[in-house]
């Protein structure tokens, strides 16, 4: 069932179709079967030396799907379309692996943004990275830049992770929480933390730092109900010393940089979970056409058809919004965070709703651990919390109106 409906849109280019074919094959032949196997493993076994996780990373790098868009000769409109097409297919294959592969590029992305040859050489394409922003005492509130979500009379808690200027270097100490994606396997981090510039300025900043040196320790992999193929875990900094030029975004540029990366992350989550919702819908339709009850396939029952149509509506509406958001934010000099948040919240809610309805179509078969919809249901549920819980994100977006 071709829910992407490429054949229905005559405007898709050869590059867009080729990207879809490559991404779909990878999602079908690598991501989905690998995700199903990894889902059944203990969190520590997911990242073991012999794990198929490493084959997924190796095969992904060989596809060129993670290329950096500034190297592309395509128009921004075409780049936005391909980002949506590829992201949806990756989410259709396995959401946890899609997120892991996407966030792995973050340190390289920030090194390239710095235009610093030394950093670009130190963190080349292929570096396995993570996005270290969330902290034990600071989750969704880290994007509450203007304090509009604070309780009246409340005060922000002290940062868990602080980088202090010391001559021509920074000394980093503190902790990032158990929800850092790729946290216990990453070689490098795009580190968002508080910065003491040593001149009275204290604010946020972004560093690109190695994670394989003295002064860095990693916790155990987090054991989760869903997206179990996505490694997450704590990172502890104990006096890690990095050159001053590791600070790629200083306090005065932090909010703008954070907005941009949040737009990228929320737009990416929107795309990924359109794919997740589509996967759940397709499974439900296929099952409904083969499961016989009352002497006919349950697809013939009016209540089942009605449920499937409502699920289809949610998938198509989420896709349409996400494509609009990605296209607009890729072509604007200053992307709109409220639009990216709308995409993330809409797509993740749709994924959960559609997966829940799909499980209902499967009935008792759907609650078996051997049934693929059971896994998709768990994966979708987590999405409404990760990268900022949907309720807080909604309030942040509304404050931008």
Secondary structure as UniProt FT lines:
FT   TURN            3..4
FT   HELIX           6..8
FT   TURN            10..11
FT   HELIX           14..26
FT   HELIX           27..31
FT   HELIX           32..39
FT   HELIX           43..46
FT   TURN            49..50
FT   HELIX           53..61
FT   TURN            62..66
FT   HELIX           69..71
FT   HELIX           76..93
FT   HELIX           95..103
FT   TURN            104..105
FT   HELIX           106..114
FT   HELIX           117..122
FT   TURN            125..126
FT   STRAND          129..132
FT   TURN            136..137
FT   HELIX           140..143
FT   TURN            145..146
FT   TURN            148..149
FT   TURN            152..153
FT   STRAND          161..166
FT   TURN            167..168
FT   STRAND          169..176
FT   TURN            178..179
FT   TURN            182..185
FT   STRAND          188..196
FT   STRAND          202..210
FT   TURN            214..215
FT   STRAND          216..221
FT   TURN            228..229
FT   STRAND          232..243
FT   HELIX           244..246
FT   STRAND          247..249
FT   HELIX           251..290
FT   STRAND          292..293
FT   TURN            294..295
FT   STRAND          296..297
FT   HELIX           298..300
FT   HELIX           302..331
FT   HELIX           337..362
FT   HELIX           363..367
FT   TURN            369..370
FT   HELIX           372..383
FT   TURN            384..387
FT   HELIX           390..398
FT   TURN            399..400
//
